[in-house]
Amino acid sequence: MKSGFSDTITVFDVPDGISAEDILERMQNKHGIMLAGSFGELAGKVIRIGHMGAGANEADMIAVMAALEETLHALGWKTKAGLVERFLRYLYEEK
């Protein structure tokens, strides 16, 4: 795929100072949401969020973004705008 974009998965860089394993563990144990790490040269550097099938809906993605924001904040990451806000802005902006 030339563009590098996928309709079925979103990948984000693991913030400096936080481990992928800590993010994955907290998302699963505290929020009941399973995300995936990567493999090869990207192992520990990125996390994958699948959004296909039954999980490809706005409500589930908002829940994932809210849980991910809580997880990242709990692990020391700070942001200027919330992940849910950014997701909704992207979803409804004119393309």
C-alpha positions in Angstrom: 0.0 0.0 0.0 1.8 3.2 -1.2 0.1 5.7 1.1 1.0 3.9 4.3 -2.6 4.1 5.6 -4.8 1.2 6.5 -8.6 1.1 6.9 -8.4 -1.7 9.5 -5.6 -0.6 11.9 -4.2 2.5 13.5 -0.6 2.5 14.7 0.9 5.0 17.2 4.4 5.5 18.5 5.0 4.6 22.1 5.9 7.8 23.9 9.4 8.2 25.2 9.8 7.0 28.8 6.8 4.6 28.6 7.0 1.0 27.7 4.7 -0.7 25.2 4.2 -3.5 27.6 3.0 -1.2 30.4 0.5 0.3 28.0 -0.8 -3.0 26.8 -1.0 -4.5 30.3 -2.9 -1.5 31.7 -5.3 -1.4 28.8 -6.1 -5.1 29.2 -6.2 -5.2 33.0 -7.9 -1.9 33.9 -10.1 -1.3 30.8 -10.6 -4.8 29.3 -9.3 -3.6 26.0 -6.8 -5.6 24.0 -4.4 -3.7 21.8 -1.4 -5.2 20.1 2.3 -4.5 20.0 4.4 -5.0 17.0 7.3 -7.3 15.9 10.6 -7.1 14.2 12.3 -3.6 14.2 9.1 -2.0 15.5 8.8 -4.3 18.6 8.3 -2.1 21.6 8.2 1.1 19.5 4.6 1.1 18.3 1.1 -0.2 19.3 -1.6 -1.3 17.0 -5.3 -0.6 17.4 -7.5 -2.8 15.3 -10.8 -1.4 14.1 -12.6 -3.8 11.8 -15.7 -6.0 12.1 -17.8 -5.4 15.2 -15.1 -3.0 16.6 -15.4 -0.7 13.6 -17.9 1.7 15.2 -17.7 5.2 16.7 -18.8 4.2 20.2 -16.1 1.5 20.6 -13.4 3.8 19.2 -14.4 6.5 21.6 -14.1 4.0 24.5 -10.7 2.9 23.3 -9.4 6.5 23.0 -10.7 7.4 26.4 -9.1 4.3 28.0 -5.9 4.9 26.1 -5.8 8.6 27.3 -6.3 7.4 30.9 -3.6 4.8 30.5 -1.1 7.2 29.0 -1.7 9.8 31.6 -1.4 7.2 34.4 2.0 6.3 32.9 3.2 9.9 32.8 2.3 11.1 29.4 0.7 14.6 29.1 -1.2 16.0 26.2 -2.7 19.4 25.3 -5.9 18.0 23.8 -7.7 14.8 24.7 -7.6 11.8 22.4 -11.4 11.5 22.2 -11.5 15.2 21.2 -8.9 14.7 18.5 -10.6 11.5 17.2 -14.0 13.3 16.9 -12.4 16.3 15.3 -10.7 14.0 12.7 -13.8 11.9 12.2 -16.0 14.9 11.4 -13.7 17.3 9.7 -14.2 17.9 6.0 -11.8 15.8 4.0 
